[in-house]
Amino acid sequence: MDTLTRDALTVLQPGFTGTTAPGWLLRRLGEGLAAVGLFGRNIASPEQLAALTAQLRAERDDVLVAIDEEGGDVTRLEARTGSSFPGNLALGAVDDTALTRAVALELGRRLAACGVNLNWAPSADVNSDPDNPVIGVRSFGADPALVARHTAAYVEGMQAAGVAACTKHFPGHGDTAVDSHHDMPRIDAGLGTLHTRELVPFRAAVAAGTKAVMSAHILLPALDPTLPATLSPAALHGLLRAPATEGGLGFDGLIVTDGMEMRAIAATYGIERGSVMAVAAGADAICVGGGLADEETVLRLRDALVGAVRSGELAEERLADAAARVRALARDVARGPAEAVPAPEIGLVAARRALRVTPSAGYEPLTGPAHVAAFTPVANIAVGDETPWGVAAELSRLLPGTTAGTYGRDDAGVERVLADAGARRVVAVVRDVHRHPWMAKALDSLLSARPDAVVVEMGLNVAPPAGALHVATHGAGRVCGVAAAEVIAGR
């Protein structure tokens, strides 16, 4: 296979289906493919994941095995059970950078033990819009300085475990009201705001030595009036790569795109054209495979890149430089995991510290069975709807006989909740109640009928505390539910 075709394969980060590597993927690794992206569909257990990554390395020992493992709401390693770690918002609420570093180190240690060496995390977005439909609890918070110090701590902890961090979503996805999985978000902030808000955490990540940065499919007219950041030379080359003396961030590591099958790119440019434009703009690795996970997609993208070079649309030197950066990172992390002392309980420790508990006068912890009413919004694609969340499982263990029900927009009235609960105390579990009028209305009706109900907010803690006891967990990871249940049951 010629060098041009190998380079085109090298810059791709595809996914696949199943818990073992398909034959086509192994063949392409032998032909130059240098990275593979893993998702929840590929993982059944740590042991199975370790066997899968060993299978990949038997074909290519320096393969980059990437995963989207933020902890908290966004987990692939524990998609079936919920995460053993709280997410970014919980860590930001505690605001202890040593704790954030320790959580990232333990998460990185577990990934490295399974053979994963590139993590598409952390999210360095400043969540300046509380109505943001895709970031929310994935952000450390709304204050740029806080987000910056925790982003740096996370990068340091993850990379101390031997796993390359990929800080995202450059230049910042926090001030958007649109999910780029569905459409093109637009941020109309000026360059001054961009430098004093969105870019502050990314500068901190670069200073902390992040090995990779992921671009966002967002349009910032002040930076580029026509092209989203992933496709914009002004964003990737002129801002991210440019030295500090020229107003840039001086980043010299790997630039990875967000998923090219997301509609912000796919519906506007198409994934083939978008991939060519991204590499031309300065991206080094094309992330694809969250929604597309087949050999045909890999070959289409490979051929599109090769064709663009041959037609003169894409400089061969730019593609070669991108491939060289991928191989350099692969060599850098191929040395194996660093030594890290296991800290299996650090996630639960962090989740407990992140709780904000507001009791009403005379509140008494539950001592008998409860009814857990989970008011469930539609999950965004990044989180997925397959990962369990809430407090029902843990409360059932602490308070035997506890029952549970799920209530959505179509049955937001409280009559069914009250009928299901009977004489049991009600624990109402909500997620971003401030963003969902139907949920707020249902909660108000429930508290009018049952003022002794407990309320657990597992999203952004924006609405005023309500209920006989209000518990804000700052995220919906499994350990957040465990910590909340302990408080509800007086443990």
Residue, then its C-alpha position, 0 to 999 in steps of 0.5 A: m500500500d502506498t504512503l498516501t493511502r496509509d497516511a489517509l488510514t492513519v488519521l481516522q479514528p473509527g468505531f465498530t460493533g461487537t465486543t470482539a474486533p471484526g476481521w475488517l478492522l484487524r486487516r485495516l490495522g495491518e494496512g495503516l489504521a492507527a486508532v480505534g474508538l470504543f463505545g458502550r456497545n463494545i464493552a461488557s466487562p473490564e476483563q472482556l475489554a482487556a481481551l479486546t484491546a489485546q486482540l487489537r495490539a496483536e495486530r498493531d502494538d502501538v494502536l491508539v485505543a480511544i474511549d469517551e469516558e468522562g465519568g459521571d453521566v457520560t460513561r462507556l466503561e460502566a454504561r450498563t451499571g452507571s459510573s463509579f465516578p462523579g462527573n465534572l460538575a460534582l468535582g467543580a462543586v467540591d472545588d478541590t483540585a487534589l480530589t479532581r486529580a485523584v479521581a482522574l488518576e484512578l479513572g485513568r488507572r482503570l482505563a490503562a489496566c483495560g488497555v485504553n490509552l487515549n481518553w476523549a476527556p475532559s470537557a473544558d467547556v465553561n457552562s455559561d448557559p444553564d439551558n445548554p442541552v448538551i454540556g450541563v453537568r459535563s462541565f466543571g462549572a460556569d466560572p472560567a477560572l474554576v473550570a481552568r484549574h480543574t481541567a488542568a488537574y484532570v489532565e494531570g491525573m489522567q496522564a499520570a496513569g499513562v492515558a493521553a487526555c483529549t481536552k474538549h470541545f475547543p474553543g468551547h461549547g458551553d454557551t450554546a442552546v443547540d446540541s451539535h449532534h442535531d444541528m449547528p450551534r452558533i455562539d455570537a460572543g466577541l473575541g474578547t469574551l472568547h479569550t476571557r471565558e471559553l479559552v481560559p480552560f484550554r490555555a490551562a490544559v495546554a499548560a498542563g501538557t494535554k496530549a490532545v485537543m478535540s474540536a467542536h462543531i460550533l460556529l463563532p462568527a467573530l472567529d470565522p463567519t462561515l465555517p464551524a471550528t472543526l473546519s476552520p483554519a482560523a480556529l485550528h491553525g490561527l488560534l489553537r496552533a498559533p503561538a502565544t505571541e500571536g494571540g494563540l494557545g501554542f498547542d503542538g499536540l494532536i488535534v482530534t475532531d468531534g464525531m464527524e457523523m454529528r449532524a452539524i457536519a454530516a447534514t451540512y457538508g457530508i462526512e467525506r467533504g467535512s473530513v477533507m476540510a477538517v484535515a486541511a484546516g489543521a485537524d490531525a485525527i478524524c473521529v468517526g464511529g459513534g453512529l457509523a461503525d462499518e468498513e464502508t465508512v472507513l474506506r469512503l473517508r480514506d478514499a476521500l482524503v486520497g482523492a483530495v490530495r490527488s486533486g490538489e484540494l488537500a496538500e499532501e504535506r498537511l496529510a503527512d503531518a497529521a499522520a505523523r502526529v497520530r503516530a507520534l502520540a501512539r509511540d508516546v503512549a505505547r510504553g504502557p500504563a504508569e504506576a498508580v496506587p489503586a484508590p477504588e473508593i475515591g469516586l464515592v468519596a468525591a460524590r459524597r463531598a459534592l452533595r448539597v443537602t437542604p432539609s426543611a424544619g423537622y425533617e426525619p430520614l426515611t426508615g421504611p420503604a419509599h416510592v422513588a418517582a423518577f421524572t425522566p427527560v430525554a437523554n442527550i446523545a452524548v449521555g445515551d439512554e442505556t445507562p441507569w441513573g437515579v437512587a432507586a437501586e441503592l434505596s432498595r438495598l438500604l430500605p427493603g420494600t422500596t418501589a420505583g416508577t419512571y414518569g415522562r412528559d406524557d404522564a407528568g400528572v401526579e395521580r399515577v405517582l400517588a397511586d403507585a406510592g400508596a402510603r410510602r414516602v415519595v422520593a422524587v428524582v429530577r434532572d435539570v428541572h429548570r429546563h423542563p416545564w412539564m417536570a417543574k409542574a409535576l414536581d409542584s403538584l406532587l409537593s402540594a399533595r405530599p409535602d413530606a416528599v424528598v427531592v433529588e436533583m441530579g442535574l444542574n442545581v439551578a431551581p430553588p430547593a424544594g421538598a422536605l429534603h432537597v439533595a443536589t448531587h451535581g450529576a447522575g453517575r451511579v455513585c451520586g445516587v449512592a451518596a444521595a440514598e445514604v443521606i435519605a436513609g440517614r446512613 
